[in-house]
């Protein structure tokens, strides 16, 4: 391994040497919380059109190392099971988030650990360790690399390869090649999240998961990748980032594990919409929509930028655009007093009544809010009524933020809210009982069985 670059050596050595015993109790607990949150999102997305497409393709594949397709009794190859399950996880846009210069949704990688673990009958401790590892790879790279040039799969494909390789038991040399084989062929375009958003918005990270699993499988069979994928000439740092990157110390010893710094969403929509939705729902009780003369929304730059630069966010035509639209979701919160998966039904997205409210809005950056981000997710909404009266709501820490986190009971409630009625309440309880005892499970069969639709 001495001929591989520094970043590859650092990640592969850490991946192979991390053990379950290295994980503090709070990290193990957070992994279980995250698995519960992620699988609730997956079952909530099971009936979506993208999930149906992914399951159809996955179901057409047979493999000598079969892996379970979530929600079914069917099996596919490891990579296609990871893809199909990943599409389900991401569809509702309600899985976790991590913020740094890069960031994204690291739980998109969890299907990589689950797909391989199901195939090889790995135990719960192995799965927990692989997930904590994937988060370290994703988040430590995201800490140094902004995501404004490339899509977030540039991070998650590496974490997925580490997770899959960990469960497969790769040695350091194989793990290094898995990381290289994940990074080099998979530099995704940011156009995925620009303008009117397509189904691919919710599938791009699942494609990265599939590629990460495939990279680990290739390495397990002896395939080698470029030896300097990060720091080498024409490598990732030079070509995709434009400057050298140095990854900080990874979790363990005195360094905290990054999974502890992720947040869970309360609403099924983009992270920057969480605060405006919260405030709009608060104002719902104080404002009748036919009384509204104007609405002024202030937030930080990352939140307001898409609304200010992309006209599609003011008149969304797809579910994927609507769940990224502050104007649309604020209008829904003000009028309906709730935002749920049903908010994104086609007739609701096309509702002219919401356009009437949207047309009264103005969104602007508050420089002080930008300065305080990402420690605070500040938002302020001012509604001016036709009679001149003003109603104001503001927050720095919307529900789900690290300073206002979901409790374990709220994670369970979110699971039930998203998964029912696709599965029964009894199935939800059975699945949650198994997830909360993940470290004691000999394999994942019970979890998959409990969630068959």
QUISULWO-V908012 format. One record per backbone hydrogen bond with DSSP energy under -1.0 kcal/mol. CO is the residue of the C=O (numbers start at 0). NH is the residue of the N-H. Records with the same first field share a line. If there is no record, write none. Layout:
CO->NH + NH
//
This chain:
0->3
4->8
5->9
6->10
7->11
8->12
9->13
10->14
11->15
12->16
13->17
18->21
19->22
23->26 + 27
24->28
25->29
26->30
27->31
28->32
29->33
30->34
31->35
32->36
33->37
34->38
35->39
36->40
37->41
38->42
39->43
40->44
42->45
44->47
47->51
48->52
49->53
50->54
51->55
52->56
53->57
54->58
57->60
66->75
68->71
70->452
73->68
75->66
76->80
77->81
78->82
79->83
80->84
81->85
82->86
83->87
84->88
85->89
86->90
89->92
96->262
97->103
100->146
103->97
104->107
105->108
106->109
108->111 + 112
109->113
110->114
111->115
112->116
113->117
114->118
115->119
116->121
122->126
123->127
124->128
125->129
126->130
127->131
128->132
129->133
130->134
131->135
132->136
133->137
134->138
135->139
136->140
137->141
138->142
140->143 + 144
141->101
150->153
151->154 + 155
152->156
154->158
155->159
156->160
157->161
158->162
159->163
160->164
161->165
162->166
163->167
164->169
170->174
171->175
172->176
173->177
174->178
175->179
176->180
177->181
178->182
179->183
187->150
188->191
189->192
190->193
197->200
198->201
199->202 + 203
202->206
203->207
204->208
205->209
206->210
207->211
208->212
209->213
210->214
211->215
212->216
213->217
214->218
215->219
216->220
217->222
218->221
226->4
227->231
228->235
229->236
231->234
234->238
235->239 + 240
236->241
251->254
254->251
256->259
257->260
258->261
262->96
266->268
269->272
270->273
272->276
273->277
274->278
275->279
276->280
277->281
278->282
279->283
282->285 + 286
287->290
288->291
290->385
293->383
294->361
295->381
296->363
297->379
298->365
299->303
300->304
303->307
304->308
305->309
309->312
310->313
317->321
318->322
320->323
321->324
322->269
324->328
325->329
326->330
327->331
328->332
329->333
330->334
331->335
332->336
339->342
340->343
341->344
344->348
345->349
347->350
350->354
351->355
352->356
353->357
354->358
356->359
357->360
359->294
361->296
363->298
365->369
366->370
367->371
368->372
371->375
378->394
379->297
380->392
381->295
382->390
383->292 + 293
384->387
388->384
390->382
392->380
394->378
395->376
397->400
400->403
403->399
406->410
407->411
408->412
409->413
410->414
411->415
412->416
413->417
414->418
415->419
418->422
423->427
424->428
425->429
426->430
427->431
428->432
429->433
430->434
431->435
434->437
436->439
437->440
440->123
443->447
444->448
445->449
448->451
//
